């Protein structure tokens, strides 16, 4: 494994872990599917994510060099996270901003000037 691959893997996984800690410490702070631009995204089984679903946690799978990051959403008062969608760069940037995190997502990504 190259040094670049290890670095990318470490940064992505550290950012996911950080966001999960922030979501755990402040439930509901990640916002809704609508807040993250994910309302109506198709989930497995062909159903769509309702805009009112609340993000409860993140998970990843696939190759560590380029992982797929998934958001687990809930529509009830609990933290079941049964509604799962893949998160793309834009949603991850919005989530990091909502949680006041200084993460960089995607190639060529630069931190939001408002957070400097």
C-alpha positions as CSV (number, residue, x, y, z in Angstrom):
1,X,0.0,0.0,0.0
2,X,1.4,3.4,-0.9
3,X,1.9,6.2,1.5
4,X,-0.8,8.3,-0.3
5,X,-3.3,5.5,0.0
6,X,-2.6,5.1,3.8
7,X,-3.0,8.9,4.3
8,X,-6.2,9.0,2.3
9,X,-7.7,6.1,4.3
10,X,-6.6,7.6,7.6
11,X,-8.1,11.0,6.9
12,X,-11.4,9.7,5.6
13,X,-11.9,7.3,8.5
14,X,-10.8,9.9,11.0
15,X,-13.3,12.3,9.6
16,X,-16.1,9.7,9.7
17,X,-15.2,8.9,13.3
18,X,-15.2,12.6,14.2
19,X,-18.6,13.2,12.7
20,X,-20.0,10.1,14.5
21,X,-18.8,11.5,17.8
22,X,-20.4,14.8,17.1
23,X,-23.7,13.2,16.1
24,X,-23.6,11.0,19.2
25,X,-22.8,14.0,21.5
26,X,-25.5,16.2,19.9
27,X,-28.3,14.1,18.6
28,X,-30.2,15.7,15.7
29,X,-27.4,18.2,15.0
30,X,-26.6,16.6,11.7
31,X,-29.9,17.7,10.4
32,X,-32.5,16.1,8.1
33,X,-32.2,14.6,4.7
34,X,-33.7,17.8,3.3
35,X,-31.0,19.9,5.1
36,X,-28.3,17.8,3.5
37,X,-29.9,17.9,0.0
38,X,-30.8,14.2,0.2
39,X,-34.6,14.3,0.2
40,X,-36.0,11.9,-2.4
41,X,-32.8,10.0,-2.9
42,X,-33.5,6.4,-3.8
43,X,-32.6,3.7,-1.3
44,X,-32.2,0.0,-1.8
45,X,-35.6,-1.5,-2.5
46,X,-36.6,1.5,-4.6
47,X,-38.0,3.6,-1.8
48,X,-37.0,7.2,-1.4
49,X,-35.6,9.0,1.6
50,X,-38.1,11.4,3.2
51,X,-36.9,14.9,3.8
52,X,-37.8,14.8,7.5
53,X,-35.5,11.8,8.2
54,X,-32.9,12.7,10.7
55,X,-29.2,11.6,10.3
56,X,-28.1,9.5,13.3
57,X,-24.8,8.0,12.2
58,X,-22.3,7.4,9.4
59,X,-20.7,4.1,8.2
60,X,-18.4,3.2,5.4
61,X,-17.6,0.1,3.3
62,X,-15.7,-0.8,0.2
63,X,-12.1,-0.2,-0.5
64,X,-10.3,1.8,2.2
65,X,-8.6,3.8,-0.6
66,X,-11.9,5.1,-1.9
67,X,-14.6,4.2,0.6
68,X,-18.4,4.5,0.2
69,X,-19.7,6.6,3.1
70,X,-23.3,6.0,4.1
71,X,-25.7,8.0,6.2
72,X,-28.1,6.2,8.5
73,X,-31.3,8.1,9.0
74,X,-34.3,7.7,11.3
75,X,-37.9,8.8,10.9
76,X,-38.9,8.0,14.4
77,X,-37.9,9.3,17.8
78,X,-35.3,6.5,18.2
79,X,-31.9,6.1,16.7
80,X,-32.6,3.1,14.6
81,X,-30.8,4.4,11.5
82,X,-32.7,1.9,9.3
83,X,-32.8,4.3,6.3
84,X,-29.4,4.2,4.5
85,X,-28.2,6.2,1.6
86,X,-24.7,6.8,0.1
87,X,-23.4,10.3,0.9
88,X,-21.6,12.2,-1.9
89,X,-19.1,14.9,-1.5
90,X,-21.6,17.8,-1.4
91,X,-23.6,16.2,1.4
92,X,-20.5,15.4,3.4
93,X,-19.4,19.0,3.1
94,X,-22.8,20.3,4.3
95,X,-22.7,17.8,7.2
96,X,-19.2,18.9,8.3
97,X,-20.3,22.5,8.1
98,X,-23.4,21.9,10.1
99,X,-21.3,20.2,12.8
100,X,-18.7,22.9,12.8
101,X,-16.0,20.5,11.7
102,X,-13.1,21.5,9.5
103,X,-13.0,18.5,7.1
104,X,-12.0,18.3,3.5
105,X,-14.0,16.0,1.3
106,X,-13.3,15.1,-2.3
107,X,-10.4,15.7,-4.7
108,X,-9.5,19.3,-5.0
109,X,-11.7,20.2,-2.0
110,X,-10.8,23.3,-0.1
111,X,-12.2,24.3,3.3
112,X,-15.1,26.7,3.2
113,X,-13.8,30.2,3.6
114,X,-16.4,31.0,6.3
115,X,-14.8,28.3,8.6
116,X,-11.3,29.7,8.5
